[in-house]
Amino acid sequence: MKNKLFQGSENMFFKKKQKLVEQPLYYWEEKSYMLIVPKSADDNILKDSIERINKIKDLEISENNYSIKDNAMHLKIIYKNINYEVGLYLGEISVPEYYFNNNSLFTKKEKEDLLKATKSITIFMKFSEDYKLSYHLQLKLANALVPDMLGLMDESAEKIFSGKWVRMTAKSNVLPNPKDMFSVQAVVGENEKVWLHTHGLCRCGISELEILESDSNNYQNHYNLISTYALYLLDKREKYENLTEGAYIGVLINNQPVVVTSIPWIEALKNYKKLKLGGISDRQGGHNSKSNVIFLYKSEEDENNKIISKINVFDKFWGENPLFFVSDEETNRMKSLAIERFNYVKEAFKDKTNEIIIKIGIPLSEKGKFEHIWFELLEIKNNKFKAKLTQEPYDIENMHPGYVAWFSIEDITDWLIYTKDFSVNPDNAYLLEK
């Protein structure tokens, strides 16, 4: 679908004297585009959905323009005191198979049905400054439009979700996991070089992110770094122009701090000589609008003097367990969701073949601070449970693996259920539904 926009554009990246220029945002970057795949779609599917949309809590439709001829609809809505404009239309779809890469959350039948789908309802909207709320609203609208959807293709993030996940997430009182708002893709080139880049951040008013000259030995660590930085920016609600500031997002071995920054790709490429993967030739069909390449500051002095270094200068410092920070906002979201869906843990605990671990927030000496560590679930009594510590804490003395105690459901931050076939967390708890 997107490729049609790039025909005849081979020379679009150069002005006179071969000057490289940043391109305007594409439609899927300026607004959030999602395609709902229904089990079946008749010509009245949009018209019949208005009553269901009206039932969304805290939502009011202030204007509704429906075109029978075009099978399209334009809505003006107010959701939690924020104004939005939403476009909808019935059209065609062809789901790319690569959207399913490394995605094990679909059954074989679900994947086959989605790949064979030809009809979809496109829903597009511009996000407000509350990106996470806007994303949740779009999922709520999608669920109201097609309650029995097969799946949802997020064109802006180049991801696909199960209809069951959309239903569960739309009905939740907790905002979705911000990791679902974007994707990190890896392109492999010659000599095991890897180019990492995101999709989905531009619709949030944030630049897309890239790591150049990663490799097969380090791309997983670099993937975690780019994901953590993206989450940091979403929490900060940073705009395009503020991304050059340093962000302290983690710690490597020898207490090496991870302080990242980023610069626009048109400037960043000057730091890479003879770059092949992610270079000029790879930007003729995309990755040429708002996209920043990530660099590091090796020291406070470098940060003060704006001396940047490439990501790979830290490759020998990753170790086995680098520490990346999670914001208080995200920790609180995870906690709320884990508590909201704790009944799945109670039910799964009845099957003794399942292994369940629960992350508990243990208070630290500094008021209001917690260390969040994993315990093995041993026993449940109503909203109390007994659990055994499985890891060595960082900052808690006199507490070591094997420590056993009773906790309340309010102490939970996260949980994981290991069944014999797959693992389940609060975000994909629908997998346990019969």
Sine and cosine of phi, psi and omega as CSV:
sin_phi,cos_phi,sin_psi,cos_psi,sin_omega,cos_omega
0.00,0.00,-0.73,0.69,-0.05,-1.00
-0.94,0.34,-0.53,0.85,-0.12,-0.99
-0.87,0.50,-0.43,0.90,0.00,-1.00
-0.89,0.46,-0.40,0.91,-0.04,-1.00
-0.97,0.23,-0.24,0.97,-0.15,-0.99
-0.97,-0.25,0.04,1.00,-0.04,-1.00
-0.91,0.42,0.70,-0.72,0.04,-1.00
0.94,0.33,0.39,0.92,-0.11,-0.99
-0.91,-0.42,0.36,0.93,-0.10,-0.99
-0.86,0.51,-0.50,0.87,-0.08,-1.00
-0.96,-0.28,0.28,0.96,-0.13,-0.99
-0.95,0.30,-0.20,0.98,-0.12,-0.99
-1.00,-0.09,0.03,1.00,-0.06,-1.00
-0.79,-0.61,0.70,-0.71,0.19,-0.98
-1.00,-0.07,-0.19,-0.98,0.08,-1.00
-0.86,0.51,0.52,-0.85,-0.04,-1.00
0.91,0.41,0.38,0.92,0.10,-0.99
0.86,0.52,0.63,0.78,0.01,-1.00
-0.99,0.11,0.80,-0.60,-0.02,-1.00
-0.98,0.22,0.71,-0.70,-0.03,-1.00
-0.76,-0.65,0.50,-0.87,0.07,-1.00
-0.99,0.17,0.69,-0.72,-0.03,-1.00
-1.00,0.02,0.39,-0.92,0.08,-1.00
-0.91,0.42,0.32,-0.95,0.05,-1.00
-0.88,0.47,0.62,-0.79,0.12,-0.99
-0.98,0.17,0.21,-0.98,-0.12,-0.99
-0.87,0.49,-0.60,0.80,-0.03,-1.00
-0.98,0.20,-0.14,0.99,0.09,-1.00
-0.99,-0.13,-0.56,0.83,-0.01,-1.00
-0.95,0.30,-0.62,0.79,0.05,-1.00
-0.79,-0.61,0.25,-0.97,0.02,-1.00
-1.00,-0.04,0.87,-0.49,-0.02,-1.00
-0.93,-0.37,0.82,-0.57,0.09,-1.00
-0.77,-0.64,0.60,-0.80,0.01,-1.00
-0.88,-0.47,0.88,-0.47,-0.02,-1.00
-1.00,-0.01,0.78,-0.63,0.00,-1.00
-0.97,-0.22,0.96,-0.28,-0.01,-1.00
-0.99,0.11,0.35,-0.94,0.12,-0.99
-0.92,0.40,-0.58,0.82,0.09,-1.00
-0.45,-0.89,0.47,-0.88,-0.06,-1.00
-0.64,-0.77,0.91,-0.41,0.11,-0.99
-0.98,-0.19,0.06,-1.00,-0.11,-0.99
-0.94,0.34,-0.21,0.98,-0.02,-1.00
-0.98,-0.18,0.15,0.99,-0.14,-0.99
-0.88,0.47,-0.59,0.80,0.02,-1.00
-0.96,0.30,-0.74,0.67,-0.04,-1.00
-0.86,0.51,-0.64,0.77,-0.06,-1.00
-0.96,0.28,-0.21,0.98,-0.09,-1.00
-1.00,0.05,-0.25,0.97,-0.09,-1.00
-0.85,0.52,-0.67,0.74,-0.01,-1.00
-0.88,0.48,-0.63,0.78,0.01,-1.00
-0.94,0.34,-0.63,0.77,0.04,-1.00
-0.88,0.48,-0.63,0.77,-0.01,-1.00
-0.88,0.48,-0.35,0.94,-0.04,-1.00
-1.00,0.05,-0.09,1.00,0.03,-1.00
-0.91,0.41,0.79,-0.61,-0.03,-1.00
-0.87,0.50,0.67,-0.74,0.06,-1.00
0.93,0.36,0.27,0.96,-0.02,-1.00
-0.90,-0.43,0.65,-0.76,0.07,-1.00
-0.73,-0.69,0.78,-0.63,0.09,-1.00
-1.00,0.06,0.91,-0.42,-0.02,-1.00
-1.00,-0.05,-0.36,0.93,0.03,-1.00
-0.41,-0.91,0.66,-0.75,-0.02,-1.00
-0.70,-0.72,0.92,-0.40,0.06,-1.00
-0.90,-0.43,0.92,-0.40,-0.06,-1.00
-0.89,-0.45,0.79,-0.62,0.01,-1.00
-0.94,-0.34,0.93,-0.37,0.05,-1.00
-0.91,0.42,-0.67,0.74,-0.05,-1.00
-0.87,0.50,-0.71,0.70,-0.06,-1.00
-1.00,-0.05,-0.09,1.00,-0.08,-1.00
0.77,0.64,0.78,0.63,-0.05,-1.00
-0.67,-0.75,0.33,-0.94,-0.04,-1.00
-0.57,-0.82,0.62,-0.78,0.10,-0.99
-0.84,-0.55,0.84,-0.54,-0.04,-1.00
-0.90,-0.44,0.61,-0.79,0.25,-0.97
-0.93,-0.37,0.84,-0.54,-0.07,-1.00
-0.76,-0.65,0.35,-0.94,0.12,-0.99
-0.87,-0.50,0.86,-0.50,-0.01,-1.00
-0.80,-0.60,0.89,-0.46,-0.04,-1.00
0.78,0.62,0.71,0.70,0.07,-1.00
0.94,0.35,0.30,0.95,0.07,-1.00
-0.89,-0.46,0.71,-0.71,0.00,-1.00
-1.00,0.07,0.68,-0.73,0.04,-1.00
-0.70,-0.71,0.47,-0.88,0.20,-0.98
-0.89,-0.46,0.75,-0.66,-0.10,-0.99
-0.80,-0.59,0.75,-0.66,0.08,-1.00
-0.95,-0.31,0.60,-0.80,-0.01,-1.00
-0.65,-0.76,0.65,-0.76,0.13,-0.99
-0.40,-0.92,0.53,-0.85,0.04,-1.00
-1.00,0.05,0.77,-0.63,-0.04,-1.00
-0.41,-0.91,-0.32,-0.95,-0.04,-1.00
-0.99,-0.16,0.26,-0.96,0.03,-1.00
-0.48,-0.87,0.51,-0.86,0.18,-0.98
-0.64,-0.77,0.96,-0.27,-0.09,-1.00
-0.96,0.26,0.85,-0.52,0.05,-1.00
-0.92,0.40,0.69,-0.72,-0.05,-1.00
-0.92,0.40,-0.47,0.88,-0.04,-1.00
-0.93,0.37,-0.24,0.97,0.08,-1.00
-0.89,0.47,-0.37,0.93,-0.02,-1.00
-1.00,-0.02,-0.02,1.00,-0.01,-1.00
-0.84,0.54,0.75,-0.66,0.03,-1.00
0.84,0.55,0.44,0.90,0.02,-1.00
-0.89,-0.45,0.97,-0.26,-0.08,-1.00
-0.99,-0.16,0.20,0.98,-0.10,-0.99
-1.00,-0.01,0.16,0.99,0.04,-1.00
-0.90,-0.43,0.63,-0.77,0.16,-0.99
-0.96,0.26,0.25,-0.97,0.02,-1.00
-0.86,0.51,-0.65,0.76,0.00,-1.00
-0.91,0.41,-0.68,0.73,0.02,-1.00
-0.87,0.49,-0.70,0.72,0.00,-1.00
-0.89,0.45,-0.71,0.70,0.00,-1.00
-0.87,0.49,-0.69,0.72,-0.02,-1.00
-0.90,0.44,-0.64,0.77,-0.01,-1.00
-0.94,0.34,-0.62,0.78,0.02,-1.00
-0.93,0.36,-0.44,0.90,0.02,-1.00
-1.00,0.03,-0.17,0.99,-0.09,-1.00
-0.90,0.44,0.60,-0.80,0.01,-1.00
-0.84,-0.54,-0.29,0.96,-0.04,-1.00
-0.91,-0.42,0.55,-0.84,0.05,-1.00
-0.43,-0.90,0.30,-0.95,0.18,-0.98
-0.93,-0.36,0.87,-0.49,0.05,-1.00
-1.00,0.04,0.74,-0.67,0.08,-1.00
-0.83,-0.56,0.85,-0.53,-0.03,-1.00
-0.74,-0.68,0.55,-0.84,-0.05,-1.00
-0.33,-0.95,0.42,-0.91,0.09,-1.00
-1.00,-0.02,0.76,-0.65,0.00,-1.00
-0.95,0.32,0.56,-0.83,0.17,-0.98
-0.98,0.18,-0.05,-1.00,0.02,-1.00
-0.94,0.35,-0.28,0.96,0.13,-0.99
-1.00,-0.04,0.99,0.10,-0.11,-0.99
-0.86,0.51,-0.69,0.72,-0.10,-1.00
-0.92,0.39,-0.64,0.77,0.06,-1.00
-0.91,0.42,-0.65,0.76,0.01,-1.00
-0.89,0.46,-0.68,0.73,0.01,-1.00
-0.89,0.46,-0.70,0.72,0.02,-1.00
-0.88,0.47,-0.66,0.75,0.03,-1.00
-0.87,0.49,-0.69,0.72,-0.01,-1.00
-0.88,0.47,-0.61,0.79,0.06,-1.00
-0.93,0.38,-0.62,0.78,0.06,-1.00
-0.89,0.46,-0.67,0.74,0.04,-1.00
-0.90,0.44,-0.68,0.73,0.01,-1.00
-0.88,0.48,-0.68,0.73,0.00,-1.00
-0.91,0.41,-0.61,0.79,0.04,-1.00
-0.93,0.36,-0.60,0.80,0.00,-1.00
-0.90,0.43,-0.74,0.67,-0.08,-1.00
-0.69,-0.72,1.00,0.09,-0.05,-1.00
-0.89,0.46,-0.44,0.90,-0.03,-1.00
-0.95,-0.31,0.57,0.82,-0.05,-1.00
-0.87,0.48,0.50,-0.87,0.13,-0.99
-0.96,0.27,-0.64,0.77,-0.03,-1.00
-0.10,-0.99,0.05,-1.00,0.00,-1.00
-0.71,-0.70,0.81,-0.58,0.02,-1.00
-0.99,-0.17,0.90,-0.43,0.04,-1.00
-1.00,0.04,0.99,-0.12,-0.07,-1.00
-0.91,0.41,-0.59,0.80,-0.04,-1.00
-0.91,0.42,-0.57,0.82,-0.01,-1.00
-0.98,-0.18,-0.08,1.00,-0.05,-1.00
0.81,0.59,0.80,0.60,0.03,-1.00
-0.71,-0.71,0.30,-0.95,0.08,-1.00
-0.73,-0.69,0.62,-0.79,-0.06,-1.00
-0.81,-0.59,0.51,-0.86,0.09,-1.00
-0.93,0.38,0.57,-0.82,0.09,-1.00
-0.86,0.50,-0.53,0.85,0.03,-1.00
-0.91,0.41,-0.63,0.77,0.04,-1.00
-0.90,0.43,-0.67,0.74,-0.01,-1.00
-0.88,0.48,-0.71,0.70,-0.01,-1.00
-0.87,0.49,-0.72,0.69,-0.01,-1.00
-0.90,0.43,-0.69,0.73,-0.04,-1.00
-0.93,0.36,-0.63,0.78,-0.01,-1.00
-0.91,0.41,-0.57,0.82,-0.06,-1.00
-0.99,0.11,-0.19,0.98,-0.06,-1.00
-0.95,0.30,0.49,-0.87,0.13,-0.99
-1.00,0.10,-0.09,1.00,-0.05,-1.00
-0.96,-0.28,0.63,-0.78,0.03,-1.00
-0.89,0.46,0.47,-0.88,0.01,-1.00
-0.90,0.43,0.30,-0.95,0.10,-0.99
-0.89,0.46,0.84,-0.55,-0.02,-1.00
-0.88,0.48,-0.33,0.94,0.07,-1.00
-0.89,0.45,-0.42,0.91,0.00,-1.00
-0.97,0.24,-0.21,0.98,-0.07,-1.00
-0.99,0.16,-0.20,0.98,-0.02,-1.00
-0.55,-0.83,0.28,-0.96,0.10,-1.00
-0.84,-0.54,0.42,-0.91,0.14,-0.99
-0.88,-0.48,0.90,-0.44,-0.03,-1.00
-0.96,-0.27,0.56,-0.83,0.01,-1.00
-0.89,-0.45,0.82,-0.57,0.08,-1.00
-0.95,-0.33,0.82,-0.57,-0.05,-1.00
-0.98,-0.18,0.74,-0.67,0.00,-1.00
-0.88,-0.48,-0.40,-0.92,0.00,-1.00
-0.94,0.34,0.41,-0.91,0.05,-1.00
0.84,0.55,0.52,0.85,0.06,-1.00
0.87,0.50,0.39,0.92,0.09,-1.00
-0.96,0.27,0.55,-0.83,-0.04,-1.00
-0.75,-0.66,0.70,-0.72,0.07,-1.00
-0.92,-0.39,0.90,-0.43,0.01,-1.00
-0.99,-0.17,0.70,-0.71,0.05,-1.00
-0.44,-0.90,0.43,-0.90,-0.05,-1.00
-0.98,-0.18,0.30,-0.95,0.20,-0.98
-0.69,-0.73,0.67,-0.74,0.09,-1.00
0.91,-0.41,-0.25,0.97,-0.06,-1.00
-0.98,0.17,-0.52,0.86,-0.06,-1.00
-0.86,0.51,-0.59,0.81,0.00,-1.00
-0.91,0.42,-0.26,0.97,0.03,-1.00
-1.00,-0.09,0.11,0.99,-0.03,-1.00
0.99,0.15,0.16,0.99,0.00,-1.00
-0.94,-0.35,0.53,-0.85,0.06,-1.00
-0.93,0.37,0.54,-0.84,0.22,-0.98
-0.90,0.44,0.34,-0.94,-0.08,-1.00
-0.85,-0.53,0.48,-0.88,0.00,-1.00
-0.62,-0.78,0.46,-0.89,0.26,-0.97
-0.81,-0.59,0.85,-0.53,0.00,-1.00
-0.99,-0.15,0.49,-0.87,0.06,-1.00
0.85,0.53,0.64,0.77,0.26,-0.97
-0.97,0.24,0.00,-1.00,0.01,-1.00
-0.50,-0.87,0.12,-0.99,-0.11,-0.99
-0.90,0.43,-0.40,0.92,-0.02,-1.00
-0.99,0.13,-0.41,0.91,-0.15,-0.99
-0.84,-0.54,-0.02,1.00,-0.14,-0.99
-0.91,0.42,-0.49,0.87,0.01,-1.00
-0.92,0.40,-0.68,0.74,0.08,-1.00
-0.90,0.43,-0.64,0.76,0.02,-1.00
-0.92,0.39,-0.57,0.82,0.07,-1.00
-0.87,0.49,-0.71,0.70,0.02,-1.00
-0.90,0.44,-0.59,0.80,0.00,-1.00
-0.92,0.39,-0.74,0.67,-0.02,-1.00
-0.91,0.41,-0.58,0.81,0.04,-1.00
-0.92,0.39,-0.70,0.72,0.00,-1.00
-0.90,0.44,-0.66,0.76,0.02,-1.00
-0.91,0.42,-0.64,0.77,0.04,-1.00
-0.88,0.47,-0.69,0.72,0.03,-1.00
-0.90,0.44,-0.62,0.78,0.06,-1.00
-0.86,0.51,-0.71,0.70,-0.02,-1.00
-0.93,0.38,-0.60,0.80,0.05,-1.00
-0.90,0.44,-0.65,0.76,0.03,-1.00
-0.92,0.40,-0.64,0.77,-0.02,-1.00
-0.98,0.22,-0.29,0.96,-0.09,-1.00
0.82,0.57,0.71,0.71,-0.02,-1.00
-0.96,0.29,0.58,-0.81,0.07,-1.00
-1.00,-0.06,0.18,-0.98,-0.07,-1.00
-0.76,0.65,-0.72,0.70,-0.18,-0.98
-0.97,0.26,-0.16,0.99,-0.07,-1.00
-0.99,-0.17,0.07,1.00,-0.14,-0.99
-0.97,0.25,-0.18,0.98,-0.03,-1.00
-0.98,0.19,-0.15,0.99,0.05,-1.00
-0.95,0.32,0.50,-0.86,0.01,-1.00
-0.96,0.29,0.60,-0.80,0.01,-1.00
-0.79,-0.61,0.86,-0.51,0.01,-1.00
-1.00,0.05,0.97,-0.25,-0.17,-0.99
-0.88,-0.48,-0.04,1.00,-0.01,-1.00
-0.01,-1.00,-0.03,-1.00,-0.01,-1.00
-0.67,-0.75,0.70,-0.71,0.05,-1.00
-0.97,-0.24,-0.17,-0.99,0.01,-1.00
-0.89,0.45,0.37,-0.93,-0.06,-1.00
0.87,0.50,0.42,0.91,0.02,-1.00
0.83,0.55,0.51,0.86,0.06,-1.00
-0.95,0.31,0.91,-0.41,-0.01,-1.00
-0.95,0.33,0.58,-0.82,0.08,-1.00
-0.98,-0.19,0.97,-0.23,0.03,-1.00
-0.90,-0.44,0.94,-0.34,-0.10,-1.00
-0.96,-0.28,0.40,-0.92,0.14,-0.99
-0.59,-0.81,0.05,-1.00,0.03,-1.00
-0.43,-0.90,0.45,-0.89,0.01,-1.00
-0.71,-0.71,0.45,-0.89,-0.01,-1.00
-0.82,0.58,0.55,-0.83,-0.09,-1.00
-0.86,0.51,-0.54,0.84,-0.03,-1.00
-0.92,0.40,-0.45,0.89,0.09,-1.00
-1.00,0.03,-0.61,0.79,-0.08,-1.00
-0.90,0.44,-0.59,0.81,-0.06,-1.00
-0.89,0.46,-0.36,0.93,0.02,-1.00
-0.93,0.37,-0.31,0.95,0.01,-1.00
-1.00,0.04,-0.07,1.00,-0.03,-1.00
-0.86,-0.51,0.92,-0.40,0.02,-1.00
-1.00,0.02,0.68,-0.73,0.04,-1.00
0.83,0.55,0.59,0.81,0.01,-1.00
-0.95,0.32,0.77,-0.64,0.02,-1.00
-0.97,-0.23,-0.88,0.48,-0.03,-1.00
-0.98,0.21,0.87,-0.49,-0.04,-1.00
1.00,0.01,0.13,0.99,0.01,-1.00
-1.00,0.09,-0.29,-0.96,-0.09,-1.00
-0.84,0.54,-0.68,0.73,-0.09,-1.00
-0.92,0.40,-0.39,0.92,0.01,-1.00
-1.00,0.04,0.04,1.00,-0.08,-1.00
-0.90,-0.44,0.38,0.93,0.01,-1.00
-1.00,0.02,-0.18,0.98,0.03,-1.00
-0.81,-0.58,0.23,0.97,-0.01,-1.00
0.41,-0.91,-0.08,-1.00,-0.04,-1.00
0.82,0.57,0.57,0.82,-0.04,-1.00
-0.76,-0.65,0.18,0.98,0.08,-1.00
-0.97,-0.23,-0.85,-0.53,0.01,-1.00
-0.99,0.13,0.99,-0.16,0.01,-1.00
-0.55,-0.84,0.82,-0.57,-0.03,-1.00
-0.93,-0.36,0.66,-0.75,0.05,-1.00
-1.00,-0.06,0.71,-0.71,-0.07,-1.00
-1.00,0.09,0.68,-0.73,0.13,-0.99
-0.76,-0.65,0.09,-1.00,0.00,-1.00
-0.85,-0.53,0.44,-0.90,0.25,-0.97
-0.97,-0.23,0.83,-0.56,-0.05,-1.00
-0.98,0.20,-0.35,0.94,-0.04,-1.00
-0.41,-0.91,0.20,-0.98,0.05,-1.00
-0.90,0.44,-0.58,0.81,0.04,-1.00
-0.89,0.45,-0.68,0.73,0.05,-1.00
-0.88,0.47,-0.65,0.76,0.00,-1.00
-0.90,0.43,-0.68,0.73,0.00,-1.00
-0.89,0.45,-0.53,0.85,-0.03,-1.00
-0.99,-0.17,0.12,0.99,0.03,-1.00
0.83,0.56,0.68,0.73,0.06,-1.00
-0.99,-0.14,0.95,-0.31,-0.08,-1.00
-1.00,-0.08,0.45,-0.90,0.06,-1.00
-0.77,-0.63,0.46,-0.89,0.03,-1.00
-0.95,0.32,0.42,-0.91,-0.06,-1.00
-0.84,0.54,-0.60,0.80,-0.14,-0.99
-0.95,0.32,-0.10,0.99,0.06,-1.00
-0.93,0.36,-0.29,0.96,0.00,-1.00
-0.98,-0.20,0.12,0.99,-0.13,-0.99
-0.86,0.51,-0.49,0.87,-0.02,-1.00
-0.99,0.14,-0.07,1.00,-0.06,-1.00
-0.97,-0.25,0.07,1.00,-0.10,-1.00
-0.93,0.36,-0.67,0.75,-0.05,-1.00
0.91,0.41,-0.25,-0.97,-0.05,-1.00
-1.00,-0.02,-0.35,0.94,-0.11,-0.99
-0.60,-0.80,0.92,0.39,0.05,-1.00
-0.90,0.44,0.54,-0.84,-0.05,-1.00
-0.97,-0.23,0.89,-0.46,0.11,-0.99
-0.94,-0.33,0.65,-0.76,-0.09,-1.00
-0.99,0.16,0.54,-0.84,0.10,-0.99
-0.89,-0.45,0.75,-0.66,-0.07,-1.00
-0.93,0.37,0.36,-0.93,0.08,-1.00
-0.87,0.49,-0.60,0.80,0.00,-1.00
-0.87,0.48,-0.71,0.71,-0.01,-1.00
-0.95,0.32,-0.61,0.79,0.04,-1.00
-0.87,0.50,-0.68,0.73,0.01,-1.00
-0.92,0.40,-0.59,0.80,0.05,-1.00
-0.90,0.43,-0.74,0.67,0.01,-1.00
-0.86,0.51,-0.67,0.74,-0.01,-1.00
-0.88,0.47,-0.72,0.69,-0.01,-1.00
-0.88,0.48,-0.66,0.75,-0.02,-1.00
-0.94,0.33,-0.65,0.76,0.01,-1.00
-0.88,0.48,-0.62,0.78,0.03,-1.00
-0.95,0.31,-0.68,0.73,0.00,-1.00
-0.84,0.54,-0.56,0.83,-0.09,-1.00
-0.93,-0.37,0.41,0.91,-0.03,-1.00
-0.92,0.39,-0.36,0.93,0.04,-1.00
-0.87,0.50,-0.47,0.88,0.06,-1.00
-0.91,0.42,-0.58,0.82,0.05,-1.00
-0.92,0.40,-0.71,0.70,0.00,-1.00
-0.85,0.53,-0.69,0.72,-0.02,-1.00
-0.93,0.36,-0.67,0.74,-0.02,-1.00
-0.92,0.38,-0.47,0.88,-0.03,-1.00
-0.93,0.38,-0.36,0.93,0.03,-1.00
-0.92,0.40,-0.44,0.90,0.04,-1.00
-1.00,-0.04,0.95,-0.30,-0.12,-0.99
-0.95,0.31,-0.10,0.99,0.10,-1.00
-0.99,0.17,-0.24,0.97,0.04,-1.00
-0.99,0.14,0.59,-0.81,0.14,-0.99
-0.94,-0.35,0.73,-0.68,-0.09,-1.00
-0.78,-0.63,0.77,-0.64,0.11,-0.99
-0.86,-0.51,0.55,-0.84,-0.07,-1.00
-0.78,-0.62,0.74,-0.68,0.06,-1.00
-1.00,0.02,0.79,-0.61,-0.07,-1.00
-0.90,-0.44,0.66,-0.75,0.10,-0.99
-1.00,0.03,0.94,-0.34,-0.02,-1.00
-0.99,-0.12,0.82,-0.57,-0.03,-1.00
-0.88,0.47,0.66,-0.75,0.09,-1.00
-0.99,-0.16,0.11,-0.99,-0.03,-1.00
-0.90,0.43,-0.54,0.84,0.05,-1.00
-0.97,0.25,0.82,-0.57,-0.09,-1.00
-0.84,0.54,0.74,-0.67,0.05,-1.00
1.00,0.09,-0.02,1.00,-0.02,-1.00
-0.96,-0.27,0.59,-0.81,-0.03,-1.00
-0.71,-0.71,0.48,-0.87,0.23,-0.97
-0.95,-0.30,0.77,-0.64,-0.09,-1.00
-0.98,-0.22,0.92,-0.40,-0.13,-0.99
-0.72,-0.70,0.35,-0.94,-0.15,-0.99
-1.00,-0.03,0.67,-0.74,0.07,-1.00
-0.80,-0.59,0.50,-0.86,0.12,-0.99
-1.00,0.04,0.76,-0.65,0.00,-1.00
-0.96,0.27,0.79,-0.62,-0.02,-1.00
-0.93,-0.38,-0.57,0.82,-0.12,-0.99
-0.35,-0.94,0.55,-0.84,0.06,-1.00
-0.79,-0.61,0.72,-0.69,0.13,-0.99
-0.71,-0.71,0.97,-0.22,-0.06,-1.00
0.83,0.55,-0.87,-0.49,0.01,-1.00
-0.99,-0.17,0.29,0.96,0.10,-0.99
-0.92,-0.39,0.48,-0.88,0.04,-1.00
-0.48,-0.88,0.49,-0.87,0.06,-1.00
-0.99,-0.16,0.66,-0.75,-0.03,-1.00
-0.53,-0.85,0.43,-0.90,-0.05,-1.00
-0.90,-0.43,0.76,-0.65,-0.02,-1.00
-0.89,0.45,0.72,-0.69,-0.06,-1.00
-0.94,-0.34,-0.12,0.99,-0.08,-1.00
-0.62,-0.78,0.31,-0.95,0.03,-1.00
-0.99,0.14,0.84,-0.55,0.03,-1.00
-0.91,0.40,0.39,-0.92,0.05,-1.00
-0.99,0.16,-0.72,0.70,-0.22,-0.98
-0.83,-0.56,0.29,0.96,-0.04,-1.00
-0.89,-0.46,0.91,-0.42,0.03,-1.00
-0.99,0.17,0.39,-0.92,0.07,-1.00
0.88,0.47,0.40,0.92,0.13,-0.99
-0.69,-0.72,0.88,-0.48,-0.12,-0.99
-0.71,-0.71,0.24,-0.97,0.02,-1.00
-0.79,0.62,0.71,-0.71,-0.06,-1.00
0.97,-0.23,-0.27,0.96,0.04,-1.00
-0.87,0.50,0.74,-0.67,-0.05,-1.00
-0.85,-0.52,0.67,-0.74,0.02,-1.00
-0.37,-0.93,0.26,-0.96,0.11,-0.99
-1.00,-0.08,0.61,-0.79,-0.02,-1.00
-0.72,-0.69,0.26,-0.97,0.07,-1.00
-0.98,-0.21,0.39,-0.92,0.05,-1.00
-0.84,0.54,-0.45,0.89,0.00,-1.00
-0.95,0.32,-0.22,0.98,0.02,-1.00
-0.99,0.10,-0.20,0.98,-0.12,-0.99
-0.95,0.31,0.64,-0.77,0.17,-0.99
-0.93,-0.37,-0.57,0.82,-0.07,-1.00
-0.30,-0.95,0.21,-0.98,0.11,-0.99
-0.45,-0.89,0.37,-0.93,0.04,-1.00
-0.68,-0.74,0.71,-0.70,0.06,-1.00
-0.90,-0.43,0.85,-0.53,0.05,-1.00
-0.98,-0.21,0.96,-0.27,0.11,-0.99
-1.00,0.02,0.05,-1.00,0.00,-1.00
-0.94,0.33,-0.28,0.96,-0.06,-1.00
-0.94,-0.34,-0.51,0.86,-0.07,-1.00
-0.31,-0.95,0.17,-0.99,0.07,-1.00
-0.96,-0.28,0.51,-0.86,-0.09,-1.00
-0.76,-0.65,0.68,-0.73,0.10,-0.99
-0.80,-0.60,0.07,-1.00,-0.03,-1.00
-0.85,0.53,-0.49,0.87,-0.03,-1.00
-0.95,0.33,-0.53,0.85,-0.04,-1.00
-0.88,-0.47,0.53,0.85,-0.05,-1.00
-0.87,0.50,-0.33,0.94,0.02,-1.00
-0.86,0.51,-0.36,0.93,0.00,-1.00
-0.88,0.47,-0.36,0.93,-0.02,-1.00
-1.00,0.05,-0.16,0.99,-0.03,-1.00
-0.96,0.26,0.66,-0.75,0.00,-1.00
-0.95,0.31,0.00,0.00,0.00,0.00
